[in-house]
Amino acid sequence: MSAWWDADKVLCLITPQEFAEIEAGTPLTCIDDTIAIKGVDTIDQDTRFGHLAYGVTGDHPLRLALLDLTTRQPGSR
């Protein structure tokens, strides 16, 4: 798992592999602040630095897990 954040760590961009594992019906936020629903809307699969231009925000479990990993103190588990 990796994370690519906006400046405030609100939008966590996802990789194509993470996208494949997210269930249909999940709202994804684009870097231009538009929302697309996986399985309903067309979501561009183009990547930059290994990440899509779409990601998760709010209480999405993937974002929370990545946030936890990036804020954990060195040496803690």
Kinemage of the C-alpha trace (Angstrom):
@kinemage 1
@onewidth
@group {chain A} dominant
@subgroup {mainchain}
@vectorlist {calphas} color= white
{ca met a 1} P 0.000 0.000 0.000
{ca ser a 2} L 1.209 3.475 -0.751
{ca ala a 3} L -0.226 6.939 -0.377
{ca trp a 4} L -0.102 10.054 -2.455
{ca trp a 5} L -1.685 12.903 -0.539
{ca asp a 6} L -2.847 16.381 -1.257
{ca ala a 7} L -1.305 19.049 0.975
{ca asp a 8} L -3.774 18.509 3.840
{ca lys a 9} L -3.891 14.687 3.607
{ca val a 10} L -7.582 14.870 2.724
{ca leu a 11} L -7.437 13.123 -0.659
{ca cys a 12} L -5.524 9.847 -0.758
{ca leu a 13} L -4.840 8.890 -4.374
{ca ile a 14} L -5.025 5.197 -5.164
{ca thr a 15} L -2.997 2.840 -7.331
{ca pro a 16} L -4.568 0.772 -10.122
{ca gln a 17} L -4.246 -2.303 -7.875
{ca glu a 18} L -6.117 -0.580 -5.038
{ca phe a 19} L -8.746 0.591 -7.527
{ca ala a 20} L -9.324 -3.014 -8.621
{ca glu a 21} L -10.011 -4.020 -5.005
{ca ile a 22} L -12.439 -1.199 -4.212
{ca glu a 23} L -16.036 -2.338 -4.529
{ca ala a 24} L -18.462 -0.966 -7.095
{ca gly a 25} L -20.550 1.910 -5.818
{ca thr a 26} L -17.648 3.533 -3.976
{ca pro a 27} L -17.411 7.301 -4.546
{ca leu a 28} L -13.957 8.396 -5.647
{ca thr a 29} L -12.765 11.990 -5.667
{ca cys a 30} L -10.702 13.303 -8.572
{ca ile a 31} L -7.848 15.772 -8.196
{ca asp a 32} L -10.126 18.369 -9.826
{ca asp a 33} L -12.587 17.823 -6.923
{ca thr a 34} L -15.249 16.046 -8.992
{ca ile a 35} L -16.775 12.804 -7.723
{ca ala a 36} L -17.111 9.596 -9.736
{ca ile a 37} L -18.789 6.381 -8.619
{ca lys a 38} L -16.861 3.191 -9.366
{ca gly a 39} L -18.940 0.956 -11.614
{ca val a 40} L -21.254 3.790 -12.653
{ca asp a 41} L -19.057 6.588 -13.998
{ca thr a 42} L -16.075 6.410 -16.332
{ca ile a 43} L -12.866 6.608 -14.330
{ca asp a 44} L -9.691 7.328 -16.271
{ca gln a 45} L -7.046 4.675 -15.629
{ca asp a 46} L -4.121 6.908 -16.602
{ca thr a 47} L -1.455 7.023 -13.890
{ca arg a 48} L 1.209 9.461 -12.780
{ca phe a 49} L 3.900 8.217 -10.423
{ca gly a 50} L 1.893 4.979 -10.091
{ca his a 51} L -1.355 6.595 -8.900
{ca leu a 52} L -4.659 7.398 -10.553
{ca ala a 53} L -6.039 10.933 -10.489
{ca tyr a 54} L -8.751 9.535 -8.198
{ca gly a 55} L -8.701 8.689 -4.547
{ca val a 56} L -10.603 8.308 -1.331
{ca thr a 57} L -11.498 10.850 1.329
{ca gly a 58} L -13.253 10.994 4.673
{ca asp a 59} L -13.820 7.777 6.600
{ca his a 60} L -12.941 5.380 3.793
{ca pro a 61} L -11.031 2.470 5.410
{ca leu a 62} L -8.188 2.673 2.887
{ca arg a 63} L -7.594 6.353 3.638
{ca leu a 64} L -7.722 5.774 7.398
{ca ala a 65} L -5.284 2.856 7.182
{ca leu a 66} L -2.854 4.873 5.080
{ca leu a 67} L -3.169 7.868 7.369
{ca asp a 68} L -2.413 5.628 10.347
{ca leu a 69} L 0.667 4.213 8.615
{ca thr a 70} L 2.026 7.635 7.704
{ca thr a 71} L 1.490 9.186 11.127
{ca arg a 72} L 2.696 6.275 13.255
{ca gln a 73} L 5.763 7.012 15.357
{ca pro a 74} L 9.000 5.244 14.332
{ca gly a 75} L 9.387 1.957 16.178
{ca ser a 76} L 5.676 1.570 16.991
{ca arg a 77} L 3.521 -1.181 15.510
